[in-house]
Amino acid sequence: MSAPSIHLDADLIILGGGCAGLSLASRLAASPSTLRVVVLEGRDHYKEDRTWCGWRTASHPYQECAVAAWPKWRITNTQETIERSSNRYPYEMIPADRFYAESCRVIGNCATVSLVMAANVATVFERVGSFHIDLLDGGTFSSKWLVDTRPRVIALRPPSLWQNFVGYVVHGSQTLAERIGDSPVLMDFQLPGTSAVQFIYALPLGADAYLCEWTRFSKERGEESKIEQQLLEWVGENAGQNWFLGRRESGSLPMSLVTRKVQAGGRIVLAGTAGGSMRASTGYAFHSIQRWADACCGALLAGEAPVPPLRNRALDFMDEVFLRALQQQNSSGEAIFCSLFKHTEPDALVRFLSGQPRLADYWPVMHSLPWIDFSLAALQSLYCAGGP
């Protein structure tokens, strides 16, 4: 006698409607797939709560959401300004509100993909080969596969740091226009001589508006009040007169390699930051999430289980070495970044920072870095791992 069939609300449930969850859902909504997909998002509405930036190394569905794409960028300190450029890989900026609106538009045009807002998950459990989700308001959902993209506080695996930042859009400053110009300042290093890496990240937004963020690499998560005070002091010293503050951003990004565990025979996939999409040494995530969404959508369309973000063992090892080097007592993070940007050919640098290096890119990157600091860090990583 055959087992009774079980009614499932969906073939796939995506927990979390942030960057990763919406990227996958919109891919499926725009495809010829007949899979029933439900996205459960805890927020009751979307707003412009963040900005995603990075180098566009390949086309993706959100290109039209970019409000700017710059062919050049620079880093600076008290001694020099290092400007690099790439016509092949523009550095693009995508505001969250445009990303959310485009995702909701695509999902709204698909009958088999739905987005449920204010859906706060209470419990998730497996039963008879399916997953069941109970919501705090009493609603329930069930599916064959589960992709969990929800952000969470995680215990970082050493070596690790937190990339803490606070930023404001500064309006009406002619002085900042002269200081920042018309291209991104990825790192304007602050407080030279201190052990912690601290820098201003600044983007020109047009019409005398600039997104200015104070970023600090720290062993502690948060530190918002201290960082905000430092940022406001910097703005006061550099923005001249008649400026005012607009939208605020803040966050703490984990600079750590993610130890990923397979759950429920591979039918639960962790994605987004918790799944390892964020580059441990840089914090860039948006474009790697787009690559994962393409791969995961392709697997689902082929009738296979969803796939986790791809990992590159060589990059993971280099990120671990990089994080160890940053934490060495006599190491200068400012010197490390300046040397990397100054001595690496721009296209190779972009591919490396974006997590898509070619084989020929590794040597120029390694050759550009302070060899004593990184040799010691590499030996320590090999010792901790028990070998390469």
C-alpha positions in Angstrom: 0.0 0.0 0.0 1.5 3.3 -1.1 2.1 6.1 1.5 -0.5 8.9 1.4 0.5 12.0 -0.5 1.2 15.1 1.6 0.1 18.5 0.5 2.8 21.1 0.6 2.3 24.8 0.4 5.4 25.2 -1.7 8.2 23.4 -3.4 10.7 25.9 -1.9 10.4 28.2 1.1 13.0 31.0 1.4 13.4 32.4 4.9 14.3 36.0 4.7 13.5 38.5 2.0 16.8 40.4 2.0 19.4 40.6 -0.8 20.0 36.8 -1.1 16.3 35.7 -0.6 14.9 38.2 -3.1 17.7 37.6 -5.6 16.9 33.9 -5.8 13.1 34.4 -5.7 13.3 37.0 -8.5 15.4 34.7 -10.6 12.9 31.9 -10.3 10.0 34.3 -10.9 11.6 35.5 -14.2 12.3 31.9 -15.4 10.0 29.4 -17.0 9.9 27.5 -13.7 6.6 26.1 -12.4 8.1 25.6 -8.9 5.9 27.1 -6.1 8.1 29.4 -4.1 7.2 31.4 -0.9 9.5 34.0 0.6 8.9 34.7 4.3 10.1 38.2 5.3 9.9 39.5 8.9 9.8 43.2 8.0 6.4 44.7 7.2 7.8 47.1 4.5 11.0 47.9 2.7 12.9 51.1 2.9 16.3 52.5 1.8 18.2 51.0 4.6 21.5 50.3 3.0 23.7 50.6 -0.1 25.3 47.8 -2.0 28.5 48.5 -3.9 31.1 46.5 -5.7 32.7 45.8 -9.0 30.5 44.4 -11.7 32.5 41.6 -13.1 29.6 40.0 -14.9 26.1 41.1 -15.9 23.2 40.6 -13.4 19.5 41.4 -13.3 19.9 44.5 -11.1 22.2 46.5 -13.3 19.4 49.0 -14.1 19.0 49.7 -10.4 22.5 51.1 -10.2 22.5 54.9 -9.7 26.2 55.2 -10.5 29.0 53.1 -12.1 32.5 54.5 -11.8 35.5 53.4 -13.9 38.0 54.7 -11.3 38.4 54.7 -7.6 41.1 55.5 -5.1 42.5 55.1 -1.6 44.4 57.7 0.3 46.4 58.4 3.5 48.5 61.3 4.8 51.3 60.5 2.4 49.8 59.7 -0.9 46.7 59.1 -3.0 46.5 55.9 -5.1 44.1 56.1 -8.0 43.2 53.0 -10.1 40.8 52.5 -12.9 39.2 49.7 -15.0 36.9 50.2 -18.0 36.1 46.5 -17.9 34.9 46.3 -14.3 33.0 49.4 -13.1 32.4 50.0 -9.4 28.7 50.3 -9.1 26.3 51.5 -6.5 22.8 50.0 -5.9 20.5 51.6 -3.3 18.4 49.2 -1.4 15.1 50.8 -2.2 15.7 50.3 -6.0 16.7 46.7 -5.4 13.7 46.0 -3.3 11.3 47.6 -5.8 12.7 45.7 -8.7 12.5 42.4 -6.9 9.0 43.0 -5.8 8.0 44.0 -9.3 9.4 40.8 -10.8 7.9 38.6 -8.1 4.5 40.3 -8.3 4.3 39.4 -12.0 4.7 35.7 -11.3 1.8 33.5 -10.2 4.0 30.8 -8.6 6.3 33.0 -6.5 4.9 34.9 -3.6 6.4 37.3 -1.0 4.8 37.3 2.5 5.7 40.3 4.6 5.6 40.5 8.4 6.1 36.8 8.5 8.1 36.2 11.8 9.2 32.6 12.1 8.6 30.9 15.4 9.8 27.3 14.7 11.2 25.3 11.8 11.0 21.5 11.9 11.2 18.5 9.6 8.5 15.9 9.3 8.1 13.0 6.8 10.6 14.5 4.3 9.2 18.0 4.4 9.8 21.2 6.3 7.2 23.0 8.4 7.4 26.6 9.5 5.2 28.0 12.2 4.9 31.8 12.4 4.4 33.9 15.5 1.0 35.0 14.3 -0.2 31.3 14.1 0.3 30.9 10.3 2.0 27.7 9.0 3.8 26.8 5.8 5.4 23.7 4.5 7.8 22.8 1.6 10.1 20.3 0.1 13.2 22.4 0.2 14.3 25.3 2.5 16.8 28.1 1.8 17.6 30.1 5.0 19.0 33.6 4.2 18.1 35.2 7.6 20.8 37.4 9.2 21.9 36.1 12.5 24.5 36.9 15.2 27.2 34.3 14.7 30.2 33.3 16.7 33.2 34.1 14.6 35.8 31.5 13.8 39.3 32.9 14.5 41.2 34.6 13.0 38.3 37.1 12.8 37.4 40.8 13.0 34.2 42.9 12.8 33.9 45.5 10.1 31.9 48.2 12.0 30.6 51.3 10.3 28.3 54.3 10.6 27.5 56.5 7.6 25.5 59.6 6.7 24.6 61.2 3.4 26.0 64.7 3.7 24.2 67.3 1.7 25.3 70.8 0.5 29.1 70.7 1.1 31.2 72.3 -1.6 34.3 71.5 0.5 33.5 67.8 0.3 33.1 68.2 -3.5 36.7 69.4 -3.6 38.0 66.6 -1.3 36.1 63.6 -2.7 35.6 64.6 -6.4 33.6 62.6 -8.8 34.8 59.0 -8.0 34.7 56.8 -4.9 37.2 57.0 -2.1 37.3 53.4 -0.9 39.7 54.1 1.9 40.8 57.4 3.4 42.8 56.2 6.3 42.3 57.9 9.6 44.2 58.1 12.9 47.6 57.0 11.6 49.8 55.2 14.0 47.0 53.4 15.8 46.8 49.6 15.6 43.2 49.4 14.4 42.4 49.9 10.7 40.1 53.0 10.4 39.1 54.8 7.3 36.5 57.0 5.6 34.6 55.4 2.8 33.0 58.1 0.6 30.8 58.0 -2.5 29.7 61.0 -4.6 25.9 60.9 -5.1 25.5 64.0 -7.3 23.9 67.4 -6.5 26.4 68.1 -3.7 25.6 64.9 -1.8 28.1 62.4 -0.5 27.7 59.1 1.4 30.4 59.2 4.0 31.1 56.2 6.3 33.6 55.8 9.1 34.7 52.1 9.1 36.7 50.4 11.8 38.1 46.8 11.9 37.7 45.7 15.4 37.6 42.5 17.6 34.3 43.8 19.1 31.0 44.0 17.3 29.1 47.3 17.2 30.9 50.3 18.7 28.3 52.5 17.0 28.4 55.5 19.4 32.1 55.8 19.2 32.3 55.4 15.5 29.4 57.9 14.9 31.2 60.5 17.1 34.4 60.0 15.0 32.4 60.4 11.8 30.6 63.5 12.9 33.9 65.1 14.0 35.4 64.3 10.6 32.4 65.8 8.7 32.6 68.9 10.9 36.3 69.3 10.1 36.0 68.6 6.4 32.6 69.6 5.1 32.9 73.4 5.5 29.7 75.3 6.1 26.0 75.0 5.3 25.9 71.2 5.1 23.3 69.0 6.6 22.9 65.3 7.3 20.5 63.0 5.5 20.0 59.2 5.6 22.0 57.2 8.1 23.4 53.7 7.6 25.2 51.5 10.1 26.2 47.9 10.5 28.7 45.2 11.7 30.0 42.8 9.0 31.7 39.6 10.1 35.2 39.3 8.7 35.5 35.6 9.3 35.4 32.3 7.3 32.0 30.6 7.7 32.0 27.0 8.8 29.0 25.7 6.9 27.2 22.6 8.1 25.0 20.5 5.9 21.5 20.1 7.3 18.7 17.6 6.6 20.6 15.7 4.0 21.4 18.9 2.0 17.8 20.0 1.7 18.3 23.0 4.0 20.7 25.5 2.5 22.2 28.5 4.3 22.7 31.5 2.0 23.6 35.2 2.3 26.1 36.2 5.0 25.4 33.1 7.2 26.1 30.9 4.2 29.4 32.4 3.4 28.5 34.8 0.5 30.4 37.7 2.2 34.1 37.9 1.4 35.9 37.6 4.8 38.7 40.0 4.0 36.6 42.8 2.3 32.9 42.6 3.3 31.8 42.6 -0.3 28.7 40.4 -0.8 26.2 41.7 -3.4 27.8 40.4 -6.5 28.8 37.0 -5.0 25.1 36.7 -4.0 24.1 37.3 -7.6 26.4 34.5 -8.7 25.0 32.2 -6.1 21.4 33.1 -7.1 22.2 32.1 -10.7 23.7 28.8 -9.7 20.9 28.0 -7.2 18.2 28.9 -9.7 19.9 26.7 -12.3 20.0 23.7 -10.0 16.3 24.1 -9.1 15.3 24.4 -12.7 17.2 21.2 -13.4 15.1 19.4 -10.7 18.0 19.3 -8.2 18.2 20.5 -4.6 19.2 24.2 -4.0 22.9 24.7 -3.7 24.9 26.7 -1.1 27.2 29.6 -2.1 30.3 28.4 -3.8 33.6 28.5 -2.0 37.2 28.8 -3.3 39.7 27.1 -1.0 42.6 29.1 -2.2 40.8 32.4 -1.5 39.6 31.1 1.9 43.2 30.4 2.8 44.4 33.8 1.6 41.6 35.5 3.5 42.7 33.6 6.7 46.3 34.7 6.2 45.2 38.3 5.5 43.1 38.4 8.7 46.1 37.0 10.7 48.4 39.6 9.2 46.0 42.4 10.2 46.1 41.2 13.8 49.8 40.9 14.1 51.2 43.4 16.7 53.7 45.1 14.4 51.5 44.9 11.3 50.0 48.0 9.6 46.7 47.5 7.9 47.1 50.8 6.2 50.4 49.8 4.7 49.0 46.4 3.6 46.0 47.9 1.7 48.1 50.7 0.2 50.7 48.2 -1.1 48.0 45.9 -2.5 46.3 48.7 -4.4 49.5 50.4 -5.5 51.3 47.4 -6.9 48.6 45.1 -8.3 47.3 45.7 -11.9 43.7 47.0 -11.6 41.8 44.3 -13.4 43.7 41.6 -11.4 43.0 43.5 -8.2 39.3 43.8 -9.0 38.9 40.1 -9.8 40.8 39.2 -6.6 38.7 41.5 -4.3 35.5 40.3 -6.0 36.3 36.7 -5.3 36.8 35.7 -9.0 40.6 35.6 -9.5 42.2 34.0 -12.5 45.1 31.7 -11.8 47.5 34.3 -13.1 46.1 36.9 -10.6 47.3 35.2 -7.5 51.0 35.9 -7.9 50.7 39.7 -8.5 48.5 40.0 -5.4 50.9 38.0 -3.2 53.9 39.8 -4.6 52.3 43.2 -3.7 51.9 42.4 0.0 54.5 42.9 2.8 56.3 39.5 2.6 57.4 39.3 6.3 54.0 40.0 7.7 52.3 37.5 5.3 54.9 34.8 5.5 54.5 34.7 9.3 50.7 34.7 9.0 50.8 32.0 6.4 53.0 29.8 8.5 50.7 30.3 11.4 47.6 29.4 9.3 49.3 26.2 8.0 50.3 25.3 11.6 46.7 25.8 12.9 45.3 23.7 10.0 47.8 20.9 10.4 49.2 21.5 6.9 48.0 23.0 3.6 
